[in-house]
């Protein structure tokens, strides 16, 4: 049984949470045969200086993203909802500077 070439392995997206961070941030991508190997490889590649405390990996094929041509229909409707902007509310004088 031969091992498939690295480029034939699935692509995985890697997210790492740093010691100072509260959220995981996308660090990059790598090819791995399975999730366990992707975790090990992500640890070796993206946390070499012991800066991470948690790693997430997920198959790139599992990501669903908006298309650039859908930008207007996807994000513009929020502009007409002024109540979502803090400038819509009046702050009482006794609150002071926020």
Backbone torsions as a table, in degrees:
resi	resn	phi	psi	omega
1	UNK	NA	128.1	-179.8
2	UNK	-101.6	148.9	177.7
3	UNK	-80.3	133.7	179.0
4	UNK	-64.1	151.5	178.0
5	UNK	-60.5	147.4	-177.8
6	UNK	-49.7	-42.6	-177.2
7	UNK	-69.3	-14.7	177.5
8	UNK	-87.0	-13.9	177.2
9	UNK	-70.6	154.9	178.2
10	UNK	-62.2	151.6	176.2
11	UNK	-88.3	134.9	-179.2
12	UNK	-119.8	141.7	174.2
13	UNK	-96.5	138.2	-174.3
14	UNK	-115.2	130.0	176.4
15	UNK	-123.9	132.7	-177.7
16	UNK	-126.2	137.8	172.8
17	UNK	-101.7	123.7	-179.2
18	UNK	-80.9	168.1	179.4
19	UNK	-61.1	-33.8	-178.2
20	UNK	-90.9	-11.2	-173.6
21	UNK	-94.1	157.9	176.4
22	UNK	-104.5	-12.4	-177.2
23	UNK	-127.1	159.0	175.1
24	UNK	-83.8	139.7	179.3
25	UNK	-119.9	143.0	179.5
26	UNK	-67.9	127.8	-178.7
27	UNK	-106.9	-28.7	-177.3
28	UNK	159.4	-163.4	-176.8
29	UNK	-131.7	157.7	174.4
30	UNK	-154.9	158.7	175.7
31	UNK	-96.7	134.0	177.6
32	UNK	-150.8	155.2	-177.5
33	UNK	-70.1	-35.5	-178.8
34	UNK	-153.7	178.9	-175.7
35	UNK	-63.1	-41.3	-179.1
36	UNK	-63.7	-43.5	178.4
37	UNK	-66.4	-37.4	178.1
38	UNK	-61.7	-41.3	176.9
39	UNK	-61.5	-46.5	-179.4
40	UNK	-63.7	-44.5	180.0
41	UNK	-66.6	-39.2	178.5
42	UNK	-62.4	-41.3	177.0
43	UNK	-59.8	-45.9	-177.9
44	UNK	-67.9	-37.7	-174.9
45	UNK	-86.8	-41.7	-169.8
46	UNK	-106.0	-4.0	177.5
47	UNK	-132.2	42.4	-177.1
48	UNK	-63.6	-28.3	-176.4
49	UNK	-103.5	22.7	177.9
50	UNK	58.0	33.9	-179.5
51	UNK	-87.2	-10.9	-177.2
52	UNK	-100.5	153.7	175.1
53	UNK	-121.3	-11.0	179.5
54	UNK	-157.4	142.6	179.2
55	UNK	-128.9	135.3	170.4
56	UNK	-116.2	139.1	170.5
57	UNK	-129.0	142.8	175.3
58	UNK	-147.6	148.1	-179.1
59	UNK	-63.0	132.2	178.8
60	UNK	-56.8	-33.9	-179.1
61	UNK	-64.7	-17.6	-179.8
62	UNK	-83.8	-9.0	-177.8
63	UNK	-84.5	130.5	173.6
64	UNK	-112.1	124.8	-175.5
65	UNK	-123.5	153.9	174.7
66	UNK	-73.1	151.5	179.1
67	UNK	-90.3	143.9	179.9
68	UNK	-54.6	-35.2	-178.8
69	UNK	-72.5	-11.4	177.4
70	UNK	-93.5	5.4	-174.9
71	UNK	-54.1	-47.1	-176.3
72	UNK	-64.0	-50.0	-177.8
73	UNK	-70.4	-27.1	-177.1
74	UNK	-80.7	-39.5	-171.0
75	UNK	-115.1	-23.5	-177.3
76	UNK	-68.0	-33.5	-179.5
77	UNK	-56.3	-24.9	179.7
78	UNK	-67.0	-22.3	-177.7
79	UNK	-67.4	-24.6	-179.1
80	UNK	-88.4	5.5	179.3
81	UNK	-106.0	78.2	-173.8
82	UNK	-63.8	-22.9	179.5
83	UNK	-65.9	-13.3	178.1
84	UNK	-82.7	-10.6	-178.8
85	UNK	-100.1	135.9	-177.5
86	UNK	-63.8	-17.0	179.2
87	UNK	-71.6	-12.3	-179.9
88	UNK	-72.4	-29.4	-175.1
89	UNK	-94.7	144.2	175.2
90	UNK	-95.0	131.9	-179.6
91	UNK	-95.0	125.2	179.0
92	UNK	-61.2	146.8	-177.9
93	UNK	-58.0	-35.0	-178.0
94	UNK	-68.1	-15.2	177.0
95	UNK	-72.8	-33.5	-179.5
96	UNK	81.7	-153.6	-176.7
97	UNK	-81.1	131.4	177.1
98	UNK	-108.6	NA	NA
